[in-house]
Amino acid sequence: MSLVVRCGADAPHGTVNRVIDTPQPTGVHDRPPAPLPLPRGGTGARRGPLAPPHPSPAGIRLHRSLLAALVAAALAVPVTGAARPEAVDAPVPPPLPPLRALTAVSLAGRYAASRGAIEAAMRTAATAGHRWRAAMLRAMAGPDRHFLSFDGRDGGRAAEVFGDLATADRIAVVVPGSGTGLDTYGLLRGGSMRLQRAIGGRGAVVAWLGYRTPSTVSLQALTPGRADEAVPALRAFVRDLARLKPAARISLLCHSYGSVLCGRATPGLNVANIVLYGSPGAGVDDVAAMRTPAAVWAARGAGDWIADLPHVAVRLPFATVGLGEDPMDPRFGARIFAAGDGGHSDYLKDGSPALANIARIVSGHTAAEVSHAS
């Protein structure tokens, strides 16, 4: 087996705080998507002092039936803005030999091979007149960038390393959510860099864009289909990492739709922590269904619009619609930690309580040392 990912990402980066998060063509993560016609319900609806009591079982069944009908209609009537941006052509990357060890020499060879694939994609984009993509790829191919794999096709796949993977004893794998691709990669990269700084010198972070994420406003973002497609790739990546670094403490950090992928991929994985933040659901009913000995954590910022999504899963003849129970619900069984007042893209920003707590979790601090939500 090899540390190979079949899909990629990036945006140019200058200074950590200014350039990383600003050159995005759209701000899809910072504001809620255009509203979809879904009913409020399930366990995840935000409730205030004037909210009605929790729905009765009959009410829940009604909500789920209504959700099923509305989504069925959405299948026939495409959601506005749901189409994925047109993919930029990229060459097929050459196959990568398996990594036999995570040493400085072997990693340097892997980084060089991935750099060659990025440069080939850059030339293809430049020839086709895609100047924005070519500029991003030129930045990705810089000597200070370290990719375990890269594939520029179909929106992009990549695994970028921050820190020294050869010497790290704490490794965080960041799994992003919907709307993440080459053209919106700066947010993922910026958060991963800030997290690595917070963890410290013996910590490494891998920004794992190893799957075809759904568009933020799309029917696919309401179903676990894309997550299920990506389960084998994520499991293989984490298992290879654990095999090559058996003494390292590995944590899965899963943002937004990435929580669905993590929830369905974790059975049998040798990881210390699974952190679900900004989650619309984890694709499972509760922590027990994840079948993992890892500590499962969850957090949501007070300003995150994801709280307003219904947390239900409806099985239709052709698909399952909905992403499961709310990891913030006490019945889910996760350890809840404080995330502050931030929005959907603020979890890994400098000064965020979520960033501080996630760094503590990855570093192996006790539960008492992680601040909890009130």
C-alpha positions, 0 to 999 in steps of 0.5 A: 500500500502507498500514501497516494491520494487520487484527487487535489487542491491549492491557492497561492500563499504569501503571508499566513494571515493575509494572503491565504484566505483572501484570494478565493474566487468565491466566499462559499464557506463564509456565508450560508448557501442559498436556502434549500426547501428543507423542513426544520426538524431532527435533533439538530435544529437550533432552539431558543427560548421561544422555540416550540418543544421538540417534535413528537414521533409523529411530527418527526415522521411527518418532517422526514416524509416532507423532506423526502418529497422535497428532495425527490422534487429537487432531483427533478428540478436542479438546485440553482448554483449546484453545478460544480465549476467547470473542471480545468483539463490536467494530465494524468499524473504518473504513478507513484511508487509506494513509500517504504518509510517516512524518512527525510530521503524518501519524503524528498523523493515523493515531494519531488515527484508530486512537484513534477505532476503539479508543474505538468498540470500548470503547463496544461492550464497555461496552454489552455488559457486558464491563468488563475489556475496556472498561477495557483499551480505555480505557487503549489510547485514552489520549493517550500511546498510538500505534497505526498500526492497530486492530481489536477483532474476533476476539481483536484486531489492533493495531500499537502504536508505542513511540518516535518512528517519524518520526525513528527510524533503527533499527526493531524489529517484534516479532511475538508468539506463541500465546495473544496477544490483547487480554486478554493484551496486557500482556506484549507491550506491556511487553517492547516498551517495555523494548526501546525504552528499551534501544535508545535515543532514535533507536530505535522498536519496533512491537508487531505483533499483526497476526494471529489467534494460535493458543491456547497449548494447541491443535492449531493451535499445532502446525501452521503454518496460522495463520502461513501465514494471516498471511504476507501481512499481515506481508510487506505491513507490513514492505514498507511500513515499508521503503518509507517509511523506506528508510534505517532499519535494520529488524529482525524480532523473533519470539517463540515461534509468531511465529518460524514466521510470520517464518520463512515470511514473510521471503523477499524482505523488506528487513530487517537482522536476523531474531531467533528467540527462545523458538522451537518451530521456524521453519516451515522446514528451515534459514536457507537455506530462509528465502531472506533476506540478513538475519542470522538469530539465535536464542536460548532461555533455559535455563528455557524449556519450549519446548525440550521440544517435538519439532522435527519436521514431518509432512505429513499429507493434511489438514495439516502437523503440527509446526513444523520444525527447531530454530533452536538446532540448529547445522545450522539455521545461525542465529547463537546468542546468550546468553539467560540462565536465564529462562523463556518470557516472560522474554526482554524483561524488565529485566536479561535477557541476552536483552534486552541482546543483542537491543538490541545486534542491533537497534542494529547492533552487530557479532557480536563485541559480542553475547554468545554462548551457551556 
